[in-house]
């Protein structure tokens, strides 16, 4: 029996996990197809490069072939972080999109008191960096009025009142894909409520033709205007639009973006031939509360 086990042990070949470099090479070798092997690793590498050179980021004039075949995070992260202050502030990540080591460890967060609110615990947890995690619905934020100096809400409100079971949540929801949900308005009101006077909210979401993909909805101009009405009554704001074209992301405007459609990588809907990885247009709003 012992000799038999020794023979079996010799035959076992340990599984070798491909390095990030090899995965990225395979991604290019296979034609840079979004969400194929190596895509995640390559996207992370490119985001790191942009964030490490944030001082060079011009949000009104992206470089040639910027974010080619990458999803909207390649725009949202640099746009958002370029607008955060270098001051010591209380900051809320509404939706847990900053909860990655290569973002949390950026110098800009060294003197910030960061709170992350999401619906369920995640694998990433940086409590040793004194980051506070809150697990609640963003339609009912458990903080007093005017508590935060800065709030970041990156591509989160489009998931409100949607079927988020694909993210591991144990709550399924039947969605009528022909209807809009306006529950996101409750989130906007809550974000404005907990934002301090003279505080800043940085908000992004997919924009174009209205689409309901079940787990997210793409906002159209009518849905955007409902947000702007709240902002008009409580402070000042500025808007930037970005559009994905065949050779990458470009700075754009509302008229060029309002007919955009998203590619749903889970169903293949809206795929097209331009290599878009997900949203083809995004709206980015900087709001300052009176």
C-alpha atoms as a printed R data frame, in Angstrom:
    type eleno elety resid chain resno       x      y       z
1   ATOM     1    CA   UNK     A     1   0.000  0.000   0.000
2   ATOM     2    CA   UNK     A     2   2.798  2.435   0.873
3   ATOM     3    CA   UNK     A     3   4.564  1.790  -2.445
4   ATOM     4    CA   UNK     A     4   1.257  2.270  -4.306
5   ATOM     5    CA   UNK     A     5   0.687  5.643  -2.628
6   ATOM     6    CA   UNK     A     6   4.233  6.691  -3.461
7   ATOM     7    CA   UNK     A     7   3.619  5.925  -7.141
8   ATOM     8    CA   UNK     A     8   0.384  7.959  -7.137
9   ATOM     9    CA   UNK     A     9   2.116 10.860  -5.408
10  ATOM    10    CA   UNK     A    10   4.812 10.926  -8.100
11  ATOM    11    CA   UNK     A    11   2.153 11.173 -10.798
12  ATOM    12    CA   UNK     A    12   0.499 14.253  -9.252
13  ATOM    13    CA   UNK     A    13   1.528 17.361 -11.164
14  ATOM    14    CA   UNK     A    14   1.002 20.551  -9.177
15  ATOM    15    CA   UNK     A    15  -1.341 23.035 -10.864
16  ATOM    16    CA   UNK     A    16   0.568 26.129 -11.912
17  ATOM    17    CA   UNK     A    17  -1.403 29.359 -11.918
18  ATOM    18    CA   UNK     A    18  -0.478 31.564 -14.908
19  ATOM    19    CA   UNK     A    19   1.262 34.813 -13.978
20  ATOM    20    CA   UNK     A    20  -0.413 38.150 -14.692
21  ATOM    21    CA   UNK     A    21   2.193 38.831 -17.357
22  ATOM    22    CA   UNK     A    22   1.387 35.558 -19.144
23  ATOM    23    CA   UNK     A    23  -2.353 36.202 -18.943
24  ATOM    24    CA   UNK     A    24  -1.882 39.654 -20.464
25  ATOM    25    CA   UNK     A    25   0.262 38.195 -23.253
26  ATOM    26    CA   UNK     A    26  -2.486 35.679 -23.986
27  ATOM    27    CA   UNK     A    27  -5.034 38.490 -24.018
28  ATOM    28    CA   UNK     A    28  -3.110 40.289 -26.775
29  ATOM    29    CA   UNK     A    29  -2.300 37.061 -28.592
30  ATOM    30    CA   UNK     A    30  -6.006 36.255 -28.786
31  ATOM    31    CA   UNK     A    31  -7.005 39.641 -30.198
32  ATOM    32    CA   UNK     A    32  -7.798 41.798 -27.135
33  ATOM    33    CA   UNK     A    33 -11.337 40.470 -26.785
34  ATOM    34    CA   UNK     A    34 -13.073 42.104 -23.791
35  ATOM    35    CA   UNK     A    35 -13.676 39.757 -20.850
36  ATOM    36    CA   UNK     A    36 -11.487 37.005 -22.366
37  ATOM    37    CA   UNK     A    37  -8.539 35.496 -20.492
38  ATOM    38    CA   UNK     A    38  -6.197 38.248 -19.336
39  ATOM    39    CA   UNK     A    39  -8.678 41.105 -19.766
40  ATOM    40    CA   UNK     A    40  -9.093 41.749 -16.025
41  ATOM    41    CA   UNK     A    41  -5.327 41.727 -15.454
42  ATOM    42    CA   UNK     A    42  -4.703 44.078 -18.384
43  ATOM    43    CA   UNK     A    43  -7.454 46.467 -17.285
44  ATOM    44    CA   UNK     A    44  -6.005 46.619 -13.772
45  ATOM    45    CA   UNK     A    45  -2.545 47.325 -15.202
46  ATOM    46    CA   UNK     A    46  -3.841 50.188 -17.355
47  ATOM    47    CA   UNK     A    47  -5.867 51.698 -14.495
48  ATOM    48    CA   UNK     A    48  -2.775 51.595 -12.262
49  ATOM    49    CA   UNK     A    49  -0.752 53.369 -14.929
50  ATOM    50    CA   UNK     A    50  -3.336 56.129 -15.269
51  ATOM    51    CA   UNK     A    51  -3.722 56.607 -11.517
52  ATOM    52    CA   UNK     A    52   0.037 56.671 -10.927
53  ATOM    53    CA   UNK     A    53   0.257 59.489 -13.489
54  ATOM    54    CA   UNK     A    54  -2.898 61.252 -12.390
55  ATOM    55    CA   UNK     A    55  -1.249 64.651 -12.520
56  ATOM    56    CA   UNK     A    56  -1.016 64.210 -16.306
57  ATOM    57    CA   UNK     A    57  -4.668 63.191 -16.718
58  ATOM    58    CA   UNK     A    58  -6.631 65.721 -18.779
59  ATOM    59    CA   UNK     A    59 -10.284 64.789 -18.375
60  ATOM    60    CA   UNK     A    60 -11.288 67.068 -21.271
61  ATOM    61    CA   UNK     A    61  -8.830 65.653 -23.781
62  ATOM    62    CA   UNK     A    62  -8.033 61.962 -23.536
63  ATOM    63    CA   UNK     A    63  -4.944 60.655 -25.321
64  ATOM    64    CA   UNK     A    64  -5.209 58.833 -28.635
65  ATOM    65    CA   UNK     A    65  -6.568 55.265 -28.329
66  ATOM    66    CA   UNK     A    66  -7.302 55.899 -24.636
67  ATOM    67    CA   UNK     A    67  -8.843 52.824 -22.996
68  ATOM    68    CA   UNK     A    68  -8.983 50.852 -26.241
69  ATOM    69    CA   UNK     A    69 -11.311 47.850 -25.702
70  ATOM    70    CA   UNK     A    70 -11.575 48.570 -21.979
71  ATOM    71    CA   UNK     A    71 -14.748 49.261 -20.019
72  ATOM    72    CA   UNK     A    72 -15.712 52.586 -18.479
73  ATOM    73    CA   UNK     A    73 -13.641 52.170 -15.290
74  ATOM    74    CA   UNK     A    74 -10.594 53.336 -17.264
75  ATOM    75    CA   UNK     A    75 -12.313 56.744 -17.462
76  ATOM    76    CA   UNK     A    76 -14.299 56.803 -14.218
77  ATOM    77    CA   UNK     A    77 -11.406 56.172 -11.835
78  ATOM    78    CA   UNK     A    78  -9.045 58.863 -13.181
79  ATOM    79    CA   UNK     A    79 -11.891 61.368 -13.606
80  ATOM    80    CA   UNK     A    80 -13.065 60.823 -10.027
81  ATOM    81    CA   UNK     A    81  -9.686 60.792  -8.308
82  ATOM    82    CA   UNK     A    82  -8.483 63.822 -10.256
83  ATOM    83    CA   UNK     A    83 -11.313 65.801  -8.649
84  ATOM    84    CA   UNK     A    84 -10.783 64.726  -5.031
85  ATOM    85    CA   UNK     A    85  -9.100 67.233  -2.746
86  ATOM    86    CA   UNK     A    86  -5.724 66.625  -1.121
87  ATOM    87    CA   UNK     A    87  -7.123 67.782   2.205
88  ATOM    88    CA   UNK     A    88  -7.987 65.642   5.206
89  ATOM    89    CA   UNK     A    89 -11.651 64.773   4.727
90  ATOM    90    CA   UNK     A    90 -14.355 62.311   5.660
91  ATOM    91    CA   UNK     A    91 -15.171 60.504   2.417
92  ATOM    92    CA   UNK     A    92 -17.903 58.013   1.552
93  ATOM    93    CA   UNK     A    93 -17.503 55.409  -1.177
94  ATOM    94    CA   UNK     A    94 -21.175 54.802  -1.960
95  ATOM    95    CA   UNK     A    95 -21.159 51.441  -3.706
96  ATOM    96    CA   UNK     A    96 -17.711 50.069  -2.803
97  ATOM    97    CA   UNK     A    97 -15.941 50.758  -6.091
98  ATOM    98    CA   UNK     A    98 -12.738 52.006  -4.426
99  ATOM    99    CA   UNK     A    99 -12.278 48.792  -2.458
100 ATOM   100    CA   UNK     A   100  -9.126 47.541  -4.257
101 ATOM   101    CA   UNK     A   101  -5.566 47.617  -2.960
102 ATOM   102    CA   UNK     A   102  -4.187 49.500  -5.959
103 ATOM   103    CA   UNK     A   103  -6.681 52.293  -5.292
104 ATOM   104    CA   UNK     A   104  -6.847 52.298  -1.496
105 ATOM   105    CA   UNK     A   105  -3.031 52.534  -1.305
106 ATOM   106    CA   UNK     A   106  -2.823 55.666  -3.447
107 ATOM   107    CA   UNK     A   107  -1.276 58.643  -1.590
108 ATOM   108    CA   UNK     A   108  -4.461 60.701  -1.942
109 ATOM   109    CA   UNK     A   109  -6.167 58.442   0.634
110 ATOM   110    CA   UNK     A   110  -3.385 58.683   3.225
111 ATOM   111    CA   UNK     A   111  -5.014 61.533   5.128
112 ATOM   112    CA   UNK     A   112  -8.649 60.689   4.440
113 ATOM   113    CA   UNK     A   113 -11.121 58.987   6.752
114 ATOM   114    CA   UNK     A   114 -12.731 56.514   4.353
115 ATOM   115    CA   UNK     A   115 -16.131 54.878   4.790
116 ATOM   116    CA   UNK     A   116 -17.325 52.235   2.327
117 ATOM   117    CA   UNK     A   117 -21.031 51.440   2.126
118 ATOM   118    CA   UNK     A   118 -22.267 48.429   0.180
119 ATOM   119    CA   UNK     A   119 -25.007 45.850   0.529
120 ATOM   120    CA   UNK     A   120 -22.985 42.759   1.513
121 ATOM   121    CA   UNK     A   121 -19.431 42.012   2.732
122 ATOM   122    CA   UNK     A   122 -16.816 41.484   0.022
123 ATOM   123    CA   UNK     A   123 -13.598 39.487  -0.163
124 ATOM   124    CA   UNK     A   124 -11.470 42.638  -0.086
125 ATOM   125    CA   UNK     A   125 -11.255 44.144   3.383
126 ATOM   126    CA   UNK     A   126  -8.744 46.791   4.489
127 ATOM   127    CA   UNK     A   127  -9.788 47.328   8.100
128 ATOM   128    CA   UNK     A   128  -6.121 47.553   9.170
129 ATOM   129    CA   UNK     A   129  -5.993 50.800   7.210
130 ATOM   130    CA   UNK     A   130  -8.806 52.106   9.455
131 ATOM   131    CA   UNK     A   131 -11.389 51.898   6.690
132 ATOM   132    CA   UNK     A   132 -14.949 51.597   7.976
133 ATOM   133    CA   UNK     A   133 -17.365 49.237   6.211
134 ATOM   134    CA   UNK     A   134 -21.126 49.708   6.381
135 ATOM   135    CA   UNK     A   135 -23.549 47.140   4.959
136 ATOM   136    CA   UNK     A   136 -26.790 48.956   4.227
137 ATOM   137    CA   UNK     A   137 -29.045 49.982   1.361
138 ATOM   138    CA   UNK     A   138 -27.997 53.329  -0.144
139 ATOM   139    CA   UNK     A   139 -31.632 54.397  -0.131
140 ATOM   140    CA   UNK     A   140 -31.300 54.660   3.651
141 ATOM   141    CA   UNK     A   141 -27.792 55.813   4.598
142 ATOM   142    CA   UNK     A   142 -27.192 55.452   8.377
143 ATOM   143    CA   UNK     A   143 -25.342 58.753   8.910
144 ATOM   144    CA   UNK     A   144 -26.475 62.132  10.148
145 ATOM   145    CA   UNK     A   145 -26.996 65.115   7.890
146 ATOM   146    CA   UNK     A   146 -23.893 66.887   6.531
147 ATOM   147    CA   UNK     A   147 -21.523 64.162   7.772
148 ATOM   148    CA   UNK     A   148 -19.228 63.684   4.754
149 ATOM   149    CA   UNK     A   149 -16.932 66.216   3.094
150 ATOM   150    CA   UNK     A   150 -16.649 64.146  -0.087
151 ATOM   151    CA   UNK     A   151 -18.738 61.361  -1.616
152 ATOM   152    CA   UNK     A   152 -17.818 59.083  -4.501
153 ATOM   153    CA   UNK     A   153 -20.532 57.080  -6.266
154 ATOM   154    CA   UNK     A   154 -19.100 55.322  -9.331
155 ATOM   155    CA   UNK     A   155 -21.473 53.336 -11.579
156 ATOM   156    CA   UNK     A   156 -23.690 52.320  -8.677
157 ATOM   157    CA   UNK     A   157 -27.073 54.036  -8.971
158 ATOM   158    CA   UNK     A   158 -27.898 52.074 -12.145
159 ATOM   159    CA   UNK     A   159 -28.036 48.906  -9.988
160 ATOM   160    CA   UNK     A   160 -30.524 50.293  -7.473
161 ATOM   161    CA   UNK     A   161 -33.795 48.311  -7.430
162 ATOM   162    CA   UNK     A   162 -32.345 45.872  -9.986
163 ATOM   163    CA   UNK     A   163 -31.725 42.108  -9.799
164 ATOM   164    CA   UNK     A   164 -28.263 41.981  -8.192
165 ATOM   165    CA   UNK     A   165 -28.246 38.240  -7.510
166 ATOM   166    CA   UNK     A   166 -25.471 37.786 -10.086
167 ATOM   167    CA   UNK     A   167 -23.141 39.589  -7.653
168 ATOM   168    CA   UNK     A   168 -23.766 36.925  -5.032
169 ATOM   169    CA   UNK     A   169 -26.586 38.706  -3.224
170 ATOM   170    CA   UNK     A   170 -29.269 36.340  -1.962
171 ATOM   171    CA   UNK     A   171 -32.104 38.642  -3.044
172 ATOM   172    CA   UNK     A   172 -33.603 38.004  -6.470
173 ATOM   173    CA   UNK     A   173 -35.993 40.458  -8.080
174 ATOM   174    CA   UNK     A   174 -38.334 40.059 -11.021
175 ATOM   175    CA   UNK     A   175 -37.604 42.887 -13.431
176 ATOM   176    CA   UNK     A   176 -39.884 44.303 -16.115
177 ATOM   177    CA   UNK     A   177 -37.305 45.316 -18.708
178 ATOM   178    CA   UNK     A   178 -39.727 47.662 -20.411
179 ATOM   179    CA   UNK     A   179 -40.027 49.900 -17.369
180 ATOM   180    CA   UNK     A   180 -37.752 52.432 -15.725
181 ATOM   181    CA   UNK     A   181 -37.121 52.339 -12.004
182 ATOM   182    CA   UNK     A   182 -36.832 55.700 -10.280
183 ATOM   183    CA   UNK     A   183 -35.649 54.306  -6.952
184 ATOM   184    CA   UNK     A   184 -32.231 55.822  -7.676
185 ATOM   185    CA   UNK     A   185 -33.764 59.208  -6.819
186 ATOM   186    CA   UNK     A   186 -33.911 58.094  -3.175
187 ATOM   187    CA   UNK     A   187 -30.168 57.444  -3.296
188 ATOM   188    CA   UNK     A   188 -29.451 60.882  -4.765
189 ATOM   189    CA   UNK     A   189 -31.513 62.529  -2.030
190 ATOM   190    CA   UNK     A   190 -29.655 60.546   0.641
191 ATOM   191    CA   UNK     A   191 -26.245 61.398  -0.812
192 ATOM   192    CA   UNK     A   192 -27.126 65.094  -0.828
193 ATOM   193    CA   UNK     A   193 -28.450 64.841   2.745
194 ATOM   194    CA   UNK     A   194 -25.265 63.334   4.224
195 ATOM   195    CA   UNK     A   195 -22.972 65.628   2.207
196 ATOM   196    CA   UNK     A   196 -21.675 68.618   4.153
197 ATOM   197    CA   UNK     A   197 -22.264 72.199   3.113
198 ATOM   198    CA   UNK     A   198 -19.550 73.059   0.556
199 ATOM   199    CA   UNK     A   199 -18.967 69.310   0.203
200 ATOM   200    CA   UNK     A   200 -18.392 67.523  -3.107
201 ATOM   201    CA   UNK     A   201 -20.226 64.575  -4.680
202 ATOM   202    CA   UNK     A   202 -18.697 62.772  -7.681
203 ATOM   203    CA   UNK     A   203 -21.289 60.685  -9.507
204 ATOM   204    CA   UNK     A   204 -21.010 58.502 -12.626
205 ATOM   205    CA   UNK     A   205 -23.393 56.176 -14.487
206 ATOM   206    CA   UNK     A   206 -23.977 54.683 -17.982
207 ATOM   207    CA   UNK     A   207 -25.809 57.041 -20.308
208 ATOM   208    CA   UNK     A   208 -27.542 56.873 -23.702
209 ATOM   209    CA   UNK     A   209 -30.778 55.231 -24.815
210 ATOM   210    CA   UNK     A   210 -32.811 53.813 -21.955
211 ATOM   211    CA   UNK     A   211 -32.043 50.112 -21.502
212 ATOM   212    CA   UNK     A   212 -32.999 47.734 -18.731
213 ATOM   213    CA   UNK     A   213 -30.633 44.771 -18.613
214 ATOM   214    CA   UNK     A   214 -32.089 43.270 -15.460
215 ATOM   215    CA   UNK     A   215 -29.044 43.834 -13.262
216 ATOM   216    CA   UNK     A   216 -28.617 47.462 -14.332
217 ATOM   217    CA   UNK     A   217 -30.465 50.125 -16.275
218 ATOM   218    CA   UNK     A   218 -28.874 52.634 -18.614
219 ATOM   219    CA   UNK     A   219 -29.991 56.205 -17.950
220 ATOM   220    CA   UNK     A   220 -31.427 58.418 -20.662
221 ATOM   221    CA   UNK     A   221 -31.810 62.208 -20.716
222 ATOM   222    CA   UNK     A   222 -35.141 62.141 -18.878
223 ATOM   223    CA   UNK     A   223 -33.641 60.121 -16.020
224 ATOM   224    CA   UNK     A   224 -30.599 62.405 -15.908
225 ATOM   225    CA   UNK     A   225 -32.809 65.487 -15.673
226 ATOM   226    CA   UNK     A   226 -34.459 64.140 -12.524
227 ATOM   227    CA   UNK     A   227 -31.027 64.086 -10.885
228 ATOM   228    CA   UNK     A   228 -30.141 67.560 -12.127
229 ATOM   229    CA   UNK     A   229 -33.383 68.982 -10.713
230 ATOM   230    CA   UNK     A   230 -32.288 67.891  -7.231
231 ATOM   231    CA   UNK     A   231 -28.809 69.338  -7.752
232 ATOM   232    CA   UNK     A   232 -30.183 72.643  -9.073
233 ATOM   233    CA   UNK     A   233 -32.153 73.117  -5.845
234 ATOM   234    CA   UNK     A   234 -29.284 72.264  -3.497
235 ATOM   235    CA   UNK     A   235 -26.029 73.457  -5.084
236 ATOM   236    CA   UNK     A   236 -23.997 73.769  -8.278
237 ATOM   237    CA   UNK     A   237 -22.847 71.096 -10.682
238 ATOM   238    CA   UNK     A   238 -20.860 70.458 -13.843
239 ATOM   239    CA   UNK     A   239 -21.260 67.522 -16.249
240 ATOM   240    CA   UNK     A   240 -18.811 65.622 -18.439
241 ATOM   241    CA   UNK     A   241 -19.716 62.988 -21.012
242 ATOM   242    CA   UNK     A   242 -17.449 60.312 -22.439
243 ATOM   243    CA   UNK     A   243 -18.121 58.068 -25.399
244 ATOM   244    CA   UNK     A   244 -16.533 54.827 -26.546
245 ATOM   245    CA   UNK     A   245 -15.573 54.779 -30.205
246 ATOM   246    CA   UNK     A   246 -13.817 52.118 -32.257
247 ATOM   247    CA   UNK     A   247 -10.354 53.243 -31.160
248 ATOM   248    CA   UNK     A   248 -11.047 54.094 -27.520
249 ATOM   249    CA   UNK     A   249 -12.723 56.591 -25.199
250 ATOM   250    CA   UNK     A   250 -13.149 60.258 -26.113
251 ATOM   251    CA   UNK     A   251 -14.414 63.379 -24.360
252 ATOM   252    CA   UNK     A   252 -17.920 64.015 -25.708
253 ATOM   253    CA   UNK     A   253 -21.247 65.774 -25.156
254 ATOM   254    CA   UNK     A   254 -24.842 64.866 -24.411
255 ATOM   255    CA   UNK     A   255 -26.033 65.031 -28.027
256 ATOM   256    CA   UNK     A   256 -23.367 62.609 -29.222
257 ATOM   257    CA   UNK     A   257 -24.070 60.192 -26.363
258 ATOM   258    CA   UNK     A   258 -27.872 60.140 -26.118
259 ATOM   259    CA   UNK     A   259 -28.285 57.351 -28.711
260 ATOM   260    CA   UNK     A   260 -25.537 55.106 -27.273
261 ATOM   261    CA   UNK     A   261 -26.301 51.510 -26.316
262 ATOM   262    CA   UNK     A   262 -24.464 49.243 -23.907
263 ATOM   263    CA   UNK     A   263 -22.936 45.848 -24.493
264 ATOM   264    CA   UNK     A   264 -24.133 43.291 -21.959
265 ATOM   265    CA   UNK     A   265 -21.247 40.789 -21.677
266 ATOM   266    CA   UNK     A   266 -23.481 38.312 -19.829
267 ATOM   267    CA   UNK     A   267 -26.076 38.014 -22.594
268 ATOM   268    CA   UNK     A   268 -24.219 39.307 -25.658
269 ATOM   269    CA   UNK     A   269 -26.894 41.941 -26.217
270 ATOM   270    CA   UNK     A   270 -25.567 45.059 -27.932
271 ATOM   271    CA   UNK     A   271 -22.156 43.575 -28.719
272 ATOM   272    CA   UNK     A   272 -21.430 45.289 -32.040
273 ATOM   273    CA   UNK     A   273 -18.100 45.276 -33.892
274 ATOM   274    CA   UNK     A   274 -16.353 48.193 -32.159
275 ATOM   275    CA   UNK     A   275 -14.811 46.156 -29.327
276 ATOM   276    CA   UNK     A   276 -16.744 47.956 -26.591
277 ATOM   277    CA   UNK     A   277 -16.450 46.124 -23.288
278 ATOM   278    CA   UNK     A   278 -19.622 47.406 -21.614
279 ATOM   279    CA   UNK     A   279 -21.087 50.934 -21.635
280 ATOM   280    CA   UNK     A   280 -20.507 53.033 -24.748
281 ATOM   281    CA   UNK     A   281 -21.186 56.343 -22.992
282 ATOM   282    CA   UNK     A   282 -21.013 57.571 -19.432
283 ATOM   283    CA   UNK     A   283 -22.143 60.669 -17.599
284 ATOM   284    CA   UNK     A   284 -19.889 62.117 -14.886
285 ATOM   285    CA   UNK     A   285 -21.277 64.809 -12.562
286 ATOM   286    CA   UNK     A   286 -19.386 66.944 -10.055
287 ATOM   287    CA   UNK     A   287 -21.828 68.410  -7.534
288 ATOM   288    CA   UNK     A   288 -21.016 70.981  -4.852
289 ATOM   289    CA   UNK     A   289 -23.582 71.474  -2.125
290 ATOM   290    CA   UNK     A   290 -24.551 74.961  -0.921
